[in-house]
Amino acid sequence: MTPIETPIETHPAPLTPRQRLAAYLELIRFHRPIGTLLLLWPALWGLWIAGEGNPPWGVVLIFALGVFLMRSAGCAINDYADRNFDGSVERTKARPLATGLISPKEAVGVFFALVLSAFALVLLLNTLTILMSVVALLLATLYPFMKRYTHFPQVFLGMAFGWATPMAFTAIRGEIPDLAWIIFIATVIWALIYDTEYAMVDREDDLKIGIKSTAVFFGDYDRLAIGILQLVMLALLAWAGQLAGLGPYYYLGLAGAAAAALRQQWLIRGRERDPCFKAFLNNNVYGMSIFAGIFVDYLMG
């Protein structure tokens, strides 16, 4: 099916500087930090494990700011890519680019401003990490366009969000051990989980306009697919814990994540919009539980 494009509307009156700033903040989802948090947790997992519980705080600050900037840039380029589709989707029809509040040219300008700011931060790190950041930029730019060509755009999202993990190891250790790649793969799987839950919110609209997603692909097997992915991710993180020499507090954190996964299964049982969105949001608890386990385990020695 060829996706149905709905031309964006034109805003009737010029914006004041304050209104334009508000529109830009809405474009980058400043009011919805969940995306930043889902990108931040894997970065923190990698930083704490690479630094054996004591990562350089300057590096942590660079990664935290970089996460915010890159997630914001990702939102801008995503809305640019979907500018002719968002108006047909209930959840996205009021976005500033879909309504014509800001122009596509402005969205691209915001994207480049944020990306350049993030790159300026990466220049404070070592050469290998700088080179790795180029891959991160390519992944973040490609992801929004993948839903036109594959039912698995979430794989590209997971690669973009998870790339902070090997970058954390290069920034601190100057190398990428197998442990980093295991966490990276777990993060890609995590994106398949939470973005499928997210896509379940839009499934009816996506089917009407021809947008591809894992929620559309899995169909009636969506809960089963998510459950299998949740088990695989937890198994990979348990393996990563063994390789990193982590102890009981880490596995308590994984138990907390497993409880969050069960909560998500309960929420999506009826495949209704609001509960599915709550399941997506619950992944913040999931990621935080894992980081809490890592943090406490190193803290307790």
C-alpha positions in Angstrom: 0.0 0.0 0.0 1.3 3.4 -0.9 1.2 5.8 2.1 -1.5 8.5 1.9 0.0 11.9 2.3 -2.0 14.8 3.7 -0.5 18.2 2.9 0.3 20.3 6.0 -1.8 23.3 6.7 -0.5 26.9 6.6 -0.6 29.0 9.7 -2.6 32.1 9.0 -0.6 34.7 11.0 3.2 35.2 11.6 4.4 34.1 15.0 5.9 36.4 17.7 9.4 35.4 18.9 7.8 33.9 22.1 5.3 31.9 20.0 8.1 30.7 17.7 10.2 29.5 20.6 7.2 27.7 22.1 6.7 26.0 18.7 10.3 24.9 18.5 10.2 23.5 22.0 7.1 21.6 21.1 8.8 20.4 17.9 11.7 18.8 20.0 9.2 17.4 22.6 10.7 19.5 25.4 7.4 18.9 27.3 7.7 15.1 26.8 11.1 13.9 28.3 10.3 10.2 28.0 12.3 9.9 24.7 15.3 11.6 26.3 15.1 9.2 29.3 14.9 6.1 27.0 18.0 7.3 25.3 19.7 8.3 28.5 19.4 5.0 30.4 21.5 2.8 28.0 24.1 5.6 28.0 24.3 5.5 31.8 24.4 1.7 31.8 27.4 1.8 29.5 29.2 4.7 31.3 28.9 3.1 34.8 30.0 -0.4 33.6 32.8 1.0 31.4 33.9 3.2 34.4 33.4 0.3 36.9 31.1 2.4 39.0 33.2 5.6 38.8 33.0 7.2 35.3 34.6 10.6 34.9 31.9 13.1 35.7 32.9 15.4 32.8 32.2 12.5 30.4 28.9 11.8 32.1 27.9 15.4 31.6 28.9 15.4 28.0 26.8 12.3 27.3 23.8 13.6 29.2 23.8 16.9 27.3 24.5 15.0 24.0 21.6 12.7 24.7 19.2 15.6 25.1 20.5 17.4 22.0 20.4 14.2 19.8 16.9 13.2 21.0 15.7 16.7 20.3 17.3 16.6 16.8 15.7 13.3 16.2 12.3 14.7 16.9 12.8 17.6 14.5 13.9 15.3 11.6 11.2 12.8 12.4 8.5 15.5 12.1 10.1 16.7 8.9 9.9 13.2 7.5 6.3 12.7 8.6 5.1 16.2 7.9 2.5 15.0 5.3 1.4 12.0 7.4 1.1 13.4 10.9 -2.1 15.3 10.1 -3.9 12.0 9.5 -2.9 10.4 12.8 -4.9 11.2 15.9 -1.9 11.4 18.2 0.2 13.6 16.0 -2.3 15.8 14.1 -1.6 18.8 16.4 2.2 18.8 16.0 3.5 22.2 14.9 4.8 21.0 11.6 1.6 19.1 10.8 -0.5 22.2 11.5 1.8 24.6 9.6 2.8 26.4 12.8 6.4 26.2 11.6 7.8 25.4 8.2 9.7 22.3 7.0 12.7 24.6 6.4 12.6 25.7 10.0 12.4 22.1 11.3 15.5 21.2 9.2 17.3 24.3 10.6 16.5 23.2 14.2 17.8 19.7 13.4 21.2 21.0 12.1 21.6 23.5 14.9 21.1 20.7 17.5 23.3 18.2 15.7 26.1 20.7 15.4 25.8 21.5 19.1 26.0 17.8 19.9 29.0 17.4 17.7 30.8 20.3 19.4 30.4 18.4 22.7 31.8 15.2 21.2 34.9 17.1 20.1 35.8 17.2 23.8 36.3 13.4 23.8 38.9 11.1 22.1 39.2 10.5 18.4 37.6 7.1 18.3 34.5 8.5 20.1 34.3 11.4 17.6 34.4 8.9 14.7 31.7 6.8 16.4 29.5 9.9 16.7 29.3 10.1 12.9 27.5 6.7 12.9 25.1 8.0 15.5 24.2 10.9 13.3 23.6 8.7 10.3 21.3 6.4 12.3 19.4 9.3 13.8 18.9 10.8 10.3 17.8 7.6 8.6 15.4 6.2 11.2 12.4 8.6 10.5 12.4 7.6 6.8 12.6 3.8 7.3 8.8 3.4 8.1 8.2 3.9 4.4 10.3 0.9 3.4 10.2 -1.6 6.3 7.9 -2.9 9.1 11.0 -2.7 11.4 12.0 0.9 11.6 12.4 0.3 15.4 15.6 -1.6 14.6 17.1 1.6 13.3 15.7 3.5 16.3 17.2 1.0 18.6 20.6 1.2 16.9 20.4 5.0 17.1 19.4 4.9 20.8 21.8 2.1 21.7 24.9 3.5 20.0 25.6 5.6 23.1 26.7 2.3 24.8 29.7 1.5 22.6 30.5 5.2 22.5 30.6 5.2 26.4 33.2 2.5 26.3 35.3 4.3 23.7 35.1 7.5 25.7 36.3 5.9 28.9 38.3 2.8 27.8 39.3 3.7 24.3 38.0 0.3 23.0 34.7 -1.6 22.5 34.7 -5.0 24.3 32.2 -7.8 23.6 30.3 -6.7 26.7 29.5 -3.3 25.1 28.0 -5.0 22.0 25.9 -7.3 24.2 24.4 -4.3 25.9 24.0 -2.6 22.5 22.0 -5.6 21.1 19.9 -5.6 24.3 19.1 -1.9 23.7 18.1 -2.6 20.1 15.7 -5.2 21.3 14.4 -2.8 24.0 13.5 -0.3 21.3 11.6 -3.0 19.5 9.7 -3.6 22.7 8.7 -0.1 23.7 8.3 1.3 20.2 6.0 -1.6 19.3 3.9 -0.6 22.3 4.0 2.9 21.1 3.0 1.9 17.6 0.1 -0.1 19.0 -1.4 3.3 19.9 -1.3 4.4 16.2 -2.0 1.1 14.5 -5.5 1.9 13.3 -4.3 5.2 11.8 -1.2 3.6 10.3 -3.2 0.9 8.6 -5.5 3.6 7.0 -2.6 5.7 5.6 -0.2 2.8 4.8 2.6 3.5 7.4 4.7 0.4 8.3 5.5 -0.6 11.9 6.1 -3.7 14.0 2.7 -3.3 15.5 1.2 -3.7 12.0 3.6 -6.6 11.2 3.0 -8.6 14.3 -0.8 -8.1 14.2 -2.6 -10.4 16.7 0.8 -11.8 17.8 2.0 -8.4 19.1 1.8 -9.4 22.8 3.6 -12.7 22.2 6.3 -11.0 20.2 6.8 -8.3 22.9 7.0 -11.0 25.6 9.6 -13.0 23.7 11.7 -9.9 23.1 11.4 -9.0 26.8 12.8 -12.4 27.8 15.6 -12.2 25.3 16.6 -8.7 26.5 16.6 -9.8 30.2 18.7 -12.8 29.3 21.3 -10.6 27.4 21.5 -8.2 30.3 22.0 -11.1 32.7 24.9 -12.3 30.5 26.3 -8.8 30.4 26.1 -8.7 34.2 28.2 -11.9 34.4 30.8 -10.6 32.0 31.0 -7.3 34.0 31.3 -9.2 37.3 28.2 -7.5 38.7 26.6 -8.9 41.9 23.2 -9.4 43.6 22.1 -5.8 43.5 22.4 -5.8 39.8 20.2 -8.8 39.5 17.7 -7.2 41.9 17.6 -4.4 39.4 16.9 -6.9 36.6 14.1 -8.3 38.7 12.6 -4.8 39.0 12.8 -4.6 35.2 11.1 -8.0 34.8 8.3 -6.7 37.1 7.9 -3.6 34.8 7.8 -6.0 31.8 4.9 -7.9 33.4 3.2 -4.6 34.1 3.5 -3.7 30.4 2.0 -7.0 29.4 -1.0 -6.3 31.6 -1.5 -2.9 30.2 -1.4 -3.9 26.5 -3.7 -6.9 27.1 -6.7 -5.1 25.5 -4.7 -3.3 22.8 -6.4 0.0 23.7 -4.7 3.3 22.9 -4.3 4.8 26.4 -3.1 1.6 28.2 -0.7 0.9 25.3 0.8 4.4 25.7 1.1 3.9 29.5 3.0 0.6 28.8 5.4 2.6 26.6 5.9 5.2 29.3 6.5 2.4 31.9 9.8 1.6 30.1 11.3 4.6 32.0 10.8 2.5 35.1 12.3 -0.5 33.3 15.5 1.4 32.3 15.8 3.1 35.7 15.6 -0.2 37.5 18.5 -1.6 35.5 20.6 1.5 36.2 19.7 1.5 39.9 20.9 -2.1 40.0 24.2 -1.2 38.3 24.7 1.9 40.5 24.0 0.2 43.8 26.0 -2.9 43.0 29.2 -0.8 42.3 28.4 1.5 45.3 28.3 -1.5 47.6 31.6 -2.7 46.3 
